[in-house]
């Protein structure tokens, strides 16, 4: 590491920090949501066997339906953020286990916006309203 340029070191350090911040944010959101849900709802991360994950699924056992979430540390909207939310096979897998998907969300640091049937929500507002 000491033999690479300052520019490359800075890039690597920032990449690691952003990755850690993203994972911490996912864990914080999931924990806060889990603490506030009624007994008939469960929140969890779902990892697919062939790769990919939903950062949060909220399952409503009373109505047998669910909502799926991607959680991003970014304040920018990007189509790449919704690739798993739009993946038909991944959605079918979830619906087979947890009922109809009623909503798809990206929680991020930007402004609330609807993009191609996926609701982008400001993560701070989401957490404040969810308590």
C-alpha positions as CSV (number, residue, x, y, z in Angstrom):
1,X,0.0,0.0,0.0
2,X,2.9,2.4,0.8
3,X,4.2,2.0,-2.8
4,X,1.1,3.3,-4.6
5,X,0.5,6.9,-5.4
6,X,-1.3,9.3,-3.0
7,X,-4.2,9.6,-5.6
8,X,-4.6,5.8,-5.7
9,X,-4.5,5.5,-1.8
10,X,-7.1,8.2,-1.5
11,X,-9.4,6.4,-4.0
12,X,-9.0,3.1,-2.2
13,X,-9.6,4.7,1.2
14,X,-12.7,6.5,0.0
15,X,-14.1,3.4,-1.6
16,X,-13.7,1.4,1.6
17,X,-15.2,4.2,3.7
18,X,-18.3,4.5,1.4
19,X,-18.8,0.7,1.4
20,X,-18.7,0.7,5.2
21,X,-21.0,3.7,5.5
22,X,-23.5,1.9,3.1
23,X,-23.5,-1.3,5.1
24,X,-23.8,0.6,8.4
25,X,-26.8,2.5,7.0
26,X,-28.5,-0.7,5.9
27,X,-28.1,-2.2,9.4
28,X,-29.3,0.9,11.2
29,X,-32.4,1.2,9.0
30,X,-33.2,-2.4,9.4
31,X,-32.8,-2.4,13.2
32,X,-34.9,0.8,13.6
33,X,-37.7,-0.6,11.4
34,X,-37.6,-4.0,13.2
35,X,-38.0,-2.2,16.6
36,X,-41.1,-0.3,15.5
37,X,-43.1,-2.9,13.6
38,X,-46.4,-4.4,15.0
39,X,-46.3,-8.1,15.7
40,X,-47.8,-9.2,12.4
41,X,-45.0,-7.6,10.4
42,X,-41.4,-8.7,10.1
43,X,-38.4,-6.9,8.6
44,X,-35.4,-8.7,7.3
45,X,-32.6,-8.7,4.7
46,X,-33.1,-11.3,1.9
47,X,-30.1,-12.8,0.1
48,X,-30.7,-14.8,-3.1
49,X,-28.8,-18.0,-3.7
50,X,-27.5,-17.0,-7.1
51,X,-26.4,-13.5,-5.9
52,X,-28.0,-10.2,-5.1
53,X,-30.1,-9.2,-2.1
54,X,-32.9,-7.0,-1.0
55,X,-31.6,-4.7,1.7
56,X,-35.0,-4.9,3.5
57,X,-38.2,-6.8,3.1
58,X,-41.2,-6.0,5.3
59,X,-43.6,-8.9,5.4
60,X,-47.2,-8.4,6.6
61,X,-48.4,-11.9,7.7
62,X,-51.9,-10.5,8.4
63,X,-52.4,-9.5,4.7
64,X,-49.8,-11.9,3.2
65,X,-48.0,-9.2,1.3
66,X,-44.7,-7.4,1.4
67,X,-42.7,-4.4,0.5
68,X,-39.1,-4.5,-0.8
69,X,-36.4,-2.0,-0.3
70,X,-32.9,-1.0,-1.5
71,X,-31.0,1.2,0.9
72,X,-28.3,3.5,-0.6
73,X,-25.9,5.9,1.0
74,X,-26.1,8.1,-2.1
75,X,-28.1,11.2,-2.7
76,X,-28.3,10.5,-6.4
77,X,-30.9,8.5,-8.4
78,X,-29.4,5.8,-10.6
79,X,-31.2,3.0,-12.6
80,X,-28.5,0.6,-11.3
81,X,-30.0,1.0,-7.8
82,X,-33.2,-0.6,-8.9
83,X,-31.8,-3.6,-10.8
84,X,-32.9,-6.2,-8.2
85,X,-36.2,-4.4,-7.5
86,X,-37.0,-4.7,-11.3
87,X,-35.7,-8.3,-11.6
88,X,-38.8,-10.4,-12.5
89,X,-37.3,-13.6,-11.3
90,X,-36.2,-12.2,-7.9
91,X,-39.6,-10.6,-7.4
92,X,-41.4,-13.9,-8.2
93,X,-39.2,-15.7,-5.6
94,X,-40.2,-13.2,-3.0
95,X,-43.9,-13.3,-3.9
96,X,-43.9,-17.1,-3.7
97,X,-42.7,-16.9,-0.1
98,X,-44.2,-13.6,1.2
99,X,-47.2,-12.8,-1.0
100,X,-47.7,-9.9,-3.4
101,X,-45.2,-7.1,-3.5
102,X,-47.3,-4.0,-2.7
103,X,-44.5,-1.4,-3.0
104,X,-40.9,-1.1,-4.1
105,X,-38.6,1.6,-2.6
106,X,-35.2,3.0,-2.7
107,X,-34.2,4.7,0.5
108,X,-31.5,7.3,-0.1
109,X,-30.3,10.7,1.0
110,X,-31.9,12.7,-1.8
111,X,-35.5,14.1,-2.3
112,X,-38.6,12.0,-2.5
113,X,-39.4,11.0,-6.2
114,X,-41.3,8.4,-8.1
115,X,-39.2,6.9,-10.9
116,X,-40.7,4.1,-13.1
117,X,-43.1,2.8,-10.4
118,X,-40.3,2.8,-7.8
119,X,-40.6,5.3,-4.9
120,X,-37.4,7.0,-3.9
121,X,-37.7,8.1,-0.3
122,X,-35.4,10.3,1.7
123,X,-34.0,8.0,4.4
124,X,-34.1,10.5,7.2
125,X,-37.8,11.4,6.6
126,X,-38.5,7.7,6.3
127,X,-37.0,6.9,9.7
128,X,-38.7,9.8,11.4
129,X,-42.1,8.9,10.0
130,X,-41.6,5.2,10.8
131,X,-41.2,5.6,14.5
